[in-house]
Every structure is written in structure tokens, then in C-alpha cells.
Amino acid sequence: MAAILPDSEQRTMNSIEPSLFRSVMGRFATGVTVVSYHREGRPAGMTANAFLSVSLDPPLVLVSVRRNSQFTTHVRHGSRYGVNLLAESQQDLSSHFGGRSVEGMPIPFMHSAGTPLIDGSLAHIVARVVDIHSAGDHLLYIGEIEHLSHGTDASPLIFYGGNYRQVHTHAKPAVQWQSTDGW
């Protein structure tokens, strides 16, 4: 086990090797999404695992996007985007929208609130951009949720350690856990 350095000896961000940063962050398992939007009037998307909920009131989500992504050219303040939580069976769509596109691959787009979504996903979110923040080589798009829906009950597509992984889901327990402090 590696020793924790005192604050005075910790490395600054400028001295952290990108490969080490990527390796450490790869130890955090995430779900996989395709963020969908319109590009020149046609449905488009990009794979993203840097997605999270931000607030319940109002209902807000955040997606982190590389500055040089096509998304940043077409999605502005007030624009809508979709978030498609991918099922394990949709790994090919994740790869396609993650930069390994397959020419002629049929994409099962559907629309809700004028926003393209991918049929067969675990869940769908349509959000309207209410804020964009600069963060290093990325932009953080905060969106207010305008539409939510459940999709399939399949297992989720998971990304861990630079690879897709499987999670074996179980039936819901008969008794659900409840917090005593309100969350």
C-alpha cells in the first residue's frame, strides 16, 4: 500500500503525469452514456462516462465534454441534449460514438421533446443547458432535466480500468433501506 504524503510534500497538479492520472481515475467504475444532440439538423452523439446528477431541486445533471468535441460546436446555452444510460448489450453503440465509428451502423434513434435518444437504453434524460463552466481541457454542461423515462431492465454497461465490464444485477430486496437523516 502506498504511503500518503503530508500536504507539504504532495505533488502539484503541474507535476502529475497524465498516464498516472488516467490510471488512478480508471479505478473508479462508471456507467456509460451516449450524450445525444442535433448536429446540423441530424441526430448525433458522443460516448461519455463523466456524467452525474447535480441537484434534485431544480433537477440538474452535468456532463463533462472535451473542448474540441463536435458537441461544443453545436450545443449552447439553452440547447437540449439527451443522456442515454447504456445497457450492457449496447457496447457497440458506446464504441461507435466513442470514436470507433462503424460506417452504415444502424442507430436506433427516437425523439422526445425534439431531442434524439437511443432506443433500448436503460433510461433516457432530456436536459436543457442552463450553465457551461470551463474546467481545464473540458467544458462542464449543466442541464435542467425536462424529460425522464425508464427504458429496459437489462444490466448496465460499466467501464473500469480502461475496459468494459459486467455487473451482475439482482432482484430488488423485499425491504428497501431508508436513511434516518432524510436522504
C-alpha positions in Angstrom: 0.0 0.0 0.0 1.4 3.4 -0.9 2.1 5.9 1.8 0.1 9.2 1.9 2.4 12.2 1.8 1.9 15.2 4.1 0.4 18.2 2.3 3.7 19.9 2.1 5.2 17.0 0.1 2.2 16.3 -2.1 2.7 16.9 -5.8 1.1 19.8 -7.5 -1.2 19.2 -10.5 1.5 20.5 -12.8 3.8 17.6 -11.9 1.3 14.8 -12.1 1.9 12.5 -15.1 -1.1 12.3 -17.3 -0.7 8.5 -17.6 -0.7 8.1 -13.8 -3.8 10.4 -13.5 -5.6 8.3 -16.1 -4.6 5.1 -14.4 -5.8 6.2 -11.0 -9.1 7.6 -12.3 -9.6 4.4 -14.2 -10.0 2.6 -10.8 -13.4 4.4 -10.4 -16.1 2.3 -12.1 -18.6 4.3 -14.0 -21.7 3.7 -16.1 -21.5 4.5 -19.8 -23.7 7.0 -21.6 -24.2 8.3 -25.0 -25.0 12.1 -25.0 -27.1 12.8 -28.0 -27.8 16.1 -29.7 -28.6 17.6 -33.1 -25.6 18.4 -35.4 -26.7 20.3 -38.5 -30.2 19.1 -38.1 -29.3 15.4 -37.8 -29.1 13.2 -34.7 -25.5 12.8 -33.3 -23.9 11.6 -30.2 -20.8 11.1 -28.2 -19.9 8.5 -25.5 -19.3 9.9 -22.1 -18.8 8.4 -18.6 -18.2 11.8 -17.0 -21.9 12.3 -16.2 -23.6 12.9 -12.8 -26.6 14.2 -11.1 -26.2 17.6 -9.5 -29.4 18.7 -7.8 -32.9 17.5 -7.0 -34.4 21.0 -6.8 -34.2 22.0 -9.5 -33.4 18.7 -11.2 -29.9 19.2 -12.7 -27.3 16.9 -14.4 -23.8 17.6 -15.6 -21.8 16.2 -18.4 -18.1 16.9 -18.9 -17.1 17.3 -22.6 -13.6 17.8 -24.2 -13.3 21.4 -25.6 -12.5 20.1 -29.1 -15.6 17.9 -29.3 -18.2 18.4 -32.0 -20.7 18.7 -29.1 -19.3 22.0 -28.0 -19.7 23.4 -31.5 -23.4 22.6 -31.7 -24.7 22.7 -28.1 -25.0 26.1 -26.5 -26.8 27.7 -23.5 -30.5 26.9 -24.0 -29.9 23.9 -26.2 -31.2 20.5 -25.3 -29.2 17.3 -25.1 -30.1 13.7 -24.3 -28.4 11.3 -22.0 -28.8 7.6 -22.8 -27.8 5.3 -19.9 -26.4 2.3 -21.9 -27.3 -1.3 -21.3 -24.6 -4.0 -21.4 -25.9 -5.1 -24.9 -25.2 -1.6 -26.3 -21.4 -1.8 -26.1 -21.2 -1.5 -29.9 -23.0 1.9 -29.7 -20.6 3.1 -27.0 -17.6 2.2 -29.2 -19.3 3.8 -32.3 -19.9 7.1 -30.5 -16.6 6.9 -28.7 -14.5 7.3 -31.8 -14.6 3.9 -33.4 -17.5 4.6 -35.7 -18.8 1.9 -38.0 -19.9 3.1 -41.4 -23.6 2.3 -42.0 -24.2 1.1 -38.5 -28.0 1.4 -37.8 -28.6 3.7 -34.8 -32.0 3.2 -33.2 -32.7 6.9 -32.6 -36.1 8.0 -31.4 -37.1 11.5 -30.3 -38.5 13.1 -27.2 -39.0 16.8 -26.7 -37.3 17.3 -30.0 -34.1 15.6 -28.8 -32.6 12.4 -30.2 -32.5 9.5 -27.8 -31.3 5.9 -28.3 -34.0 3.2 -28.1 -33.1 0.2 -25.9 -31.2 2.2 -23.3 -31.7 1.7 -19.6 -33.0 5.2 -19.1 -33.3 8.5 -21.0 -32.9 12.1 -19.9 -33.5 15.2 -21.9 -31.9 18.3 -20.4 -31.7 22.0 -21.4 -28.3 23.7 -20.9 -28.6 26.2 -18.1 -24.9 26.8 -17.5 -21.5 26.0 -19.0 -18.3 26.1 -17.0 -14.7 26.0 -18.1 -12.6 23.2 -16.4 -9.1 22.7 -17.9 -9.4 21.0 -21.3 -13.1 20.3 -20.8 -16.4 22.2 -20.5 -19.0 21.2 -17.9 -22.5 21.4 -19.3 -25.1 21.7 -16.6 -28.6 20.8 -17.8 -32.0 21.2 -16.2 -34.0 18.0 -16.7 -37.1 18.4 -18.9 -37.9 14.7 -19.5 -37.1 11.4 -17.8 -38.0 7.8 -18.8 -37.1 4.3 -17.9 -36.0 2.0 -20.7 -35.1 -1.6 -20.5 -34.4 -3.5 -17.2 -31.2 -5.0 -18.6 -27.7 -4.9 -16.9 -25.8 -1.7 -17.2 -22.7 -1.1 -19.4 -19.8 -0.4 -17.0 -16.3 1.0 -17.7 -13.5 0.2 -15.3 -9.7 0.1 -15.7 -9.9 1.1 -19.4 -12.2 -1.7 -20.3 -15.9 -2.5 -20.4 -17.0 -4.7 -17.5 -20.1 -6.6 -16.4 -22.2 -6.1 -13.3 -24.5 -8.9 -12.3 -27.7 -7.2 -11.0 -30.0 -8.9 -8.6 -33.7 -8.6 -8.0 -34.7 -5.8 -5.6 -34.8 -6.8 -2.0 -38.2 -7.2 -0.3 -37.3 -4.4 2.2 -35.7 -1.2 0.9 -33.2 0.6 3.0 -34.2 4.0 4.2 -31.9 6.7 5.6 -32.7 8.1 9.0 -31.3 11.5 8.2 -33.5 12.3 5.2 -31.6 11.2 2.1 
